[in-house]
Amino acid sequence: MENDSIENHSNGFSPKFGKIAVDMEFITAEQLTEALAEQAEDSLNNRPHRFIGKILSEKGWMTNEQVNIVLLNFLRRLSSIGDYV
């Protein structure tokens, strides 16, 4: 059931930052859901956009090093997808 929640946040072939962070066990699915809700709330209230990694870092759920690791992994996956598209 937890993986179903994660899959709902990840569409198509795009490797989503949050899904990668959960897959790497840096955060839980619940933490991702809360961060996504906060990001959406920011948008609805016309606040500046914050990336999920920034929100997770601000909440103390991920370190800056973990954010960087996920970003590197994200870019590698994105790059490999581009090879097949």
Backbone as a chain_set.jsonl record, in Angstrom:
{"seq": "MENDSIENHSNGFSPKFGKIAVDMEFITAEQLTEALAEQAEDSLNNRPHRFIGKILSEKGWMTNEQVNIVLLNFLRRLSSIGDYV", "coords": {"N": [[0.821, -1.199, 0.0], [1.94, 1.265, 0.795], [3.808, 1.705, -1.264], [2.054, 2.171, -3.378], [1.146, 4.736, -2.821], [3.509, 6.158, -3.247], [3.922, 5.665, -5.97], [1.83, 7.123, -7.036], [2.842, 9.645, -6.95], [4.665, 9.707, -8.926], [4.909, 10.029, -12.254], [4.81, 8.483, -15.464], [7.922, 8.246, -17.184], [9.588, 9.949, -15.877], [11.974, 10.414, -13.436], [11.159, 11.034, -10.266], [12.165, 13.291, -7.712], [11.286, 12.9, -5.023], [10.385, 10.202, -5.022], [12.765, 8.868, -5.55], [14.195, 9.594, -3.248], [12.686, 8.266, -1.304], [12.972, 5.62, -2.204], [15.685, 5.33, -1.724], [15.639, 5.282, 0.939], [15.923, 7.582, 2.494], [13.866, 9.155, 3.34], [10.438, 8.744, 4.484], [7.399, 7.479, 2.968], [5.273, 8.858, 4.036], [6.463, 11.236, 4.923], [7.213, 12.306, 2.459], [4.676, 12.706, 1.314], [3.664, 14.653, 3.067], [5.482, 16.752, 2.593], [4.957, 17.277, -0.119], [2.322, 18.16, 0.107], [2.756, 20.493, 1.534], [4.21, 21.908, -0.354], [2.248, 22.235, -2.327], [0.411, 23.762, -0.88], [1.906, 26.097, -0.535], [1.903, 26.988, -3.189], [-0.845, 27.396, -3.661], [-1.267, 29.527, -1.96], [0.09, 31.537, -3.126], [2.803, 31.726, -2.491], [6.406, 31.792, -2.768], [7.814, 29.29, -4.943], [9.043, 26.237, -3.658], [11.455, 23.737, -3.89], [11.042, 20.187, -3.484], [13.195, 18.919, -2.19], [14.29, 21.054, -0.773], [12.223, 21.649, 1.035], [12.125, 19.215, 2.471], [14.65, 19.267, 3.602], [14.515, 21.618, 5.155], [12.678, 20.764, 7.048], [14.212, 19.038, 8.429], [14.361, 16.416, 7.735], [15.959, 15.453, 5.771], [19.439, 15.624, 5.082], [21.655, 18.142, 3.717], [23.606, 16.828, 2.285], [22.356, 14.374, 1.698], [20.285, 15.331, 0.051], [21.82, 16.231, -2.115], [22.896, 13.774, -2.965], [20.576, 12.454, -3.833], [19.836, 14.215, -5.887], [21.998, 13.85, -7.687], [21.582, 11.159, -8.321], [19.049, 11.4, -9.484], [19.68, 12.965, -11.749], [21.348, 11.185, -13.12], [19.518, 9.119, -13.698], [17.69, 10.52, -15.269], [19.313, 11.209, -17.4], [19.9, 8.667, -18.446], [17.375, 7.894, -19.261], [16.911, 9.683, -21.297], [18.513, 8.617, -23.248], [16.973, 6.633, -24.318], [14.705, 7.722, -25.328]], "CA": [[0.0, 0.0, 0.0], [2.828, 2.424, 0.86], [4.371, 1.914, -2.594], [1.015, 2.755, -4.209], [1.191, 6.166, -2.553], [4.695, 6.686, -3.915], [3.707, 5.61, -7.411], [0.935, 8.212, -7.396], [3.627, 10.866, -7.049], [5.634, 9.533, -9.993], [4.205, 9.76, -13.499], [5.588, 8.181, -16.655], [9.316, 7.85, -17.073], [10.342, 10.965, -15.149], [12.352, 9.992, -12.082], [10.826, 12.102, -9.333], [13.074, 13.442, -6.583], [10.727, 12.284, -3.821], [10.382, 8.739, -5.153], [14.154, 8.423, -5.391], [14.541, 9.749, -1.83], [12.028, 7.17, -0.575], [13.634, 4.377, -2.619], [17.0, 5.293, -1.072], [15.315, 5.225, 2.374], [16.277, 8.809, 3.193], [12.61, 9.641, 3.916], [9.315, 7.811, 4.377], [6.316, 7.895, 2.077], [4.473, 9.852, 4.758], [7.199, 12.503, 4.883], [7.084, 12.817, 1.092], [3.305, 13.205, 1.157], [3.553, 15.912, 3.811], [6.262, 17.778, 1.883], [4.207, 17.619, -1.332], [1.166, 18.951, 0.537], [3.272, 21.818, 1.882], [4.557, 22.558, -1.616], [0.979, 22.62, -2.947], [-0.14, 24.855, -0.072], [2.67, 27.294, -0.926], [1.42, 27.406, -4.502], [-2.208, 27.91, -3.508], [-1.213, 30.791, -1.224], [0.957, 32.437, -3.893], [4.135, 31.844, -1.898], [7.44, 31.346, -3.709], [7.969, 27.844, -5.11], [10.181, 25.571, -3.012], [11.659, 22.371, -4.333], [10.784, 19.179, -2.447], [14.434, 18.736, -1.426], [14.41, 22.201, 0.147], [11.241, 21.454, 2.099], [12.571, 18.089, 3.293], [15.825, 19.735, 4.341], [14.043, 22.574, 6.166], [12.006, 20.011, 8.106], [15.204, 18.227, 9.112], [14.177, 15.019, 7.352], [17.094, 15.108, 4.909], [20.58, 16.529, 5.164], [22.046, 18.685, 2.416], [24.35, 15.774, 1.593], [21.373, 13.441, 1.152], [19.637, 16.016, -1.073], [22.767, 16.195, -3.231], [22.971, 12.386, -3.441], [19.35, 12.201, -4.6], [19.917, 14.997, -7.122], [22.924, 13.161, -8.592], [20.877, 9.961, -8.773], [17.996, 11.908, -10.36], [20.285, 13.361, -13.019], [21.797, 9.963, -13.796], [18.338, 8.435, -14.238], [17.171, 11.363, -16.326], [20.241, 11.072, -18.504], [19.745, 7.339, -19.053], [16.063, 7.883, -19.929], [17.08, 10.434, -22.541], [19.155, 7.744, -24.228], [15.982, 5.72, -24.88], [13.537, 8.474, -25.847]], "C": [[0.859, 1.254, 0.0], [3.418, 2.734, -0.51], [3.35, 2.491, -3.552], [0.995, 4.263, -4.043], [2.36, 6.81, -3.27], [4.473, 6.723, -5.411], [2.779, 6.723, -7.875], [1.679, 9.526, -7.562], [4.582, 10.826, -8.233], [4.925, 9.13, -11.27], [5.177, 9.442, -14.615], [7.006, 7.776, -16.353], [10.143, 8.824, -16.248], [10.691, 10.487, -13.744], [12.132, 11.141, -11.102], [11.766, 12.089, -8.131], [12.558, 12.69, -5.364], [10.723, 10.767, -3.867], [11.786, 8.194, -4.975], [14.559, 8.499, -3.927], [13.924, 8.643, -0.984], [12.706, 5.848, -0.919], [14.994, 4.214, -1.941], [16.874, 5.26, 0.454], [15.853, 6.42, 3.162], [15.063, 9.393, 3.9], [11.563, 8.546, 3.786], [8.303, 8.349, 3.368], [5.458, 8.976, 2.736], [5.158, 11.218, 4.748], [7.108, 13.125, 3.493], [5.699, 13.415, 0.88], [3.123, 14.539, 1.872], [4.298, 17.049, 3.109], [5.548, 18.214, 0.604], [2.985, 18.466, -0.998], [1.604, 20.373, 0.885], [3.634, 22.598, 0.624], [3.282, 23.058, -2.319], [0.34, 23.794, -2.2], [0.582, 26.172, -0.383], [2.122, 27.865, -2.226], [0.035, 28.039, -4.406], [-2.242, 29.268, -2.819], [-0.269, 31.8, -1.862], [2.286, 32.729, -3.216], [5.163, 31.377, -2.926], [7.553, 29.825, -3.738], [9.2, 27.362, -4.365], [10.258, 24.154, -3.543], [11.449, 21.422, -3.16], [12.022, 18.965, -1.58], [14.64, 19.84, -0.401], [13.456, 22.035, 1.328], [11.686, 20.334, 3.042], [13.777, 18.459, 4.144], [15.413, 20.687, 5.46], [13.364, 21.872, 7.331], [12.974, 19.126, 8.894], [15.103, 16.745, 8.783], [15.278, 14.525, 6.422], [18.204, 16.111, 5.154], [20.858, 17.085, 3.772], [22.81, 17.645, 1.609], [23.387, 14.76, 0.964], [20.637, 14.049, -0.044], [20.546, 15.956, -2.297], [22.896, 14.79, -3.815], [21.751, 12.059, -4.3], [19.383, 12.97, -5.916], [20.853, 14.351, -8.141], [22.268, 11.909, -9.174], [19.787, 10.336, -9.768], [18.568, 12.244, -11.735], [20.788, 12.16, -13.805], [20.619, 9.236, -14.434], [17.752, 9.218, -15.406], [18.019, 11.242, -17.579], [20.058, 9.732, -19.206], [18.401, 7.216, -19.759], [16.179, 8.581, -21.262], [17.713, 9.599, -23.628], [18.134, 6.867, -24.942], [14.798, 6.433, -25.511], [13.797, 8.925, -27.256]], "O": [[0.553, 2.211, -0.711], [3.52, 3.902, -0.886], [3.721, 3.233, -4.461], [0.843, 4.993, -5.023], [2.22, 7.893, -3.839], [4.805, 7.716, -6.06], [2.922, 7.218, -8.992], [1.195, 10.428, -8.246], [5.247, 11.823, -8.516], [4.398, 8.022, -11.368], [6.243, 10.05, -14.712], [7.27, 7.054, -15.392], [11.303, 8.538, -15.95], [9.799, 10.187, -12.951], [12.872, 12.125, -11.13], [12.116, 11.033, -7.604], [13.299, 11.93, -4.741], [11.024, 10.112, -2.869], [11.978, 7.169, -4.32], [15.194, 7.579, -3.411], [14.557, 8.138, -0.057], [12.986, 5.044, -0.03], [15.405, 3.098, -1.623], [17.876, 5.215, 1.168], [16.194, 6.299, 4.339], [15.198, 10.049, 4.933], [11.759, 7.556, 3.081], [8.351, 9.514, 2.973], [4.978, 9.894, 2.069], [4.496, 12.243, 4.582], [6.944, 14.339, 3.366], [5.568, 14.508, 0.329], [2.495, 15.453, 1.336], [3.802, 18.174, 3.04], [5.537, 19.402, 0.28], [2.649, 19.389, -1.74], [0.909, 21.338, 0.568], [3.395, 23.803, 0.543], [3.252, 24.173, -2.839], [-0.206, 24.708, -2.819], [-0.047, 27.225, -0.484], [1.906, 29.071, -2.348], [-0.222, 29.087, -4.998], [-3.144, 30.069, -3.065], [0.124, 32.785, -1.238], [2.834, 33.824, -3.34], [4.821, 30.645, -3.855], [7.411, 29.156, -2.715], [10.261, 27.983, -4.422], [9.247, 23.457, -3.635], [11.646, 21.789, -2.001], [11.907, 18.842, -0.36], [15.109, 19.587, 0.709], [13.835, 22.255, 2.478], [11.631, 20.484, 4.263], [13.901, 18.008, 5.283], [15.904, 20.578, 6.584], [13.458, 22.325, 8.471], [12.598, 18.535, 9.906], [15.692, 15.912, 9.472], [15.502, 13.321, 6.3], [17.954, 17.29, 5.401], [20.359, 16.566, 2.774], [22.677, 17.586, 0.387], [23.587, 14.338, -0.175], [20.392, 13.365, -1.037], [20.082, 15.662, -3.398], [22.995, 14.634, -5.032], [21.878, 11.458, -5.367], [18.998, 12.432, -6.954], [20.538, 14.308, -9.33], [22.384, 11.634, -10.368], [19.618, 9.664, -10.786], [18.008, 11.856, -12.76], [20.666, 12.125, -15.029], [20.707, 8.79, -15.578], [17.364, 8.634, -16.418], [17.494, 11.18, -18.69], [20.06, 9.673, -20.436], [18.297, 6.505, -20.759], [15.61, 8.128, -22.255], [17.478, 9.843, -24.811], [18.391, 6.401, -26.052], [13.971, 5.797, -26.165], [12.942, 9.568, -27.866]]}, "num_chains": 1, "name": "protein.A"}
